[in-house]
Amino acid sequence: MSRVLVTGGAGFIGSALCRHLVKEKNYEVCNIDKLTYAGIKESLVSIENNNKYKFFQVDICDGESIDKIINSFKPNIIMHLAAESHVDRSIDGPSDFINTNIIGTK
C-alpha cells in the first residue's frame, strides 16, 4: 500500500488531495500543515477519523519534527504543497515567504 506524506494538506488543493488519496485511492496519508491563514482543518473532517489518515500541526521549517515524522511514517511518496501563496501578503511580510517557500523547502 502506498504511504503518502503531504505538506500543506489543509490548504485548498492539499485538503482535496488528502481526501482523494484516502477515500478514492485507499492510501495511507500523513498530512503536515502549520494551519496558518490558508489552512482549514475543517476541510478534512470527512477523513479525520479514518485510520489511514494522520495529521500533524507542524511548521515545515521545523526540520527536527519533520525528520521524526518522515522516519516514523516512512512514506513512499512525498507531495510538497506547503507554501506561502498570497502575493499581496508577501509585500508586507516577505520574510514569512522566504522562510516557508525557500528555507522550509530546503
N, C-alpha and C positions, 0 to 999 in steps of 0.2 A: 504494500500500500504506500502511496506517495505521502510524504510529510512535507508540507509547505509552510515556510515561515514568511509572513507578510509584515513588512514595516509600513506604518501609516494605514493600518487596516480599519481605522474608524473614520477615515475620510470618505468622501462621496464615492470615489472609484474603489478604494480599498475595501470598504464595507460590502459593496456589491460583489467584489471578487471573493471575499471570505464567505459570504452566504452561498455563492455559486459553488465554490470548491467543496464546502461541507455538504450542502443539500443535493447538488446535481452530480458531483464527481465522487462523493463519499471519501474525500481526502481528509487526513488529519491536518488541522490548521493551527498554527501558533501565530497570534496577532500581537504585534508590539506597536503601541501608539502612546504618545505623550499626552494626548487629549487636550490639545490647545484649542483655539477658536475654531479650527476646521474639523476637529474630531468629534463625532457624535456617537457615543457609545450606545445610545438608544436604537440606532440603526442596526444593531447586532442582536437585538432582543430575541429574534427568531432562532438564533443558534447558540445563545449564551449558555444554555444548559445542555447542549449536545456534548457527549463525551469525546467527540472528535475535534472539539474546539477549545483552545486555551487563549486567554487574554492576559497581557502584562502591560500595565501602565508604566512605561519606561521611556526615557529620552534616548534617542539613538546616539547622542553624544556621550552617554554613559557606557563607555567601552567595556568596563568590567562586568556590568549587568548583562549587556548584550552577549558577551562571550559565555557567561554562565547559562543563559537561555539557549544559545545555539548548542553548546556542549551537552546540555540536558535533553533538549528536544531532538537533536540530530536530524535536521531537515535534509531532504533530498534536493529541495529547490528553495531558493530564497528569492522573493519578489520584493524589491525595494521601492516602495511608493511613498515613503515618508519624505515630506518636503514642506518648506515654507513656500506658498504659491501665490499669495495675494500681492501682486506687484505694487499696489498703492501702499501697502504696509512696509515694503522694502525701502521706500523713500524715508519714512520716519524712523525705521529701525533696521538698518542694513546688517547690523551685527547678528541678529537672530537668523537672518537668511544665510549669512556666511557660516555660522556655527552649524546649523542644521544641514544645509544643502551641500556644503563642502566638507567641513570637518567631521560631521556626523556620518556622512557617506564614506569618508576615508576610514 
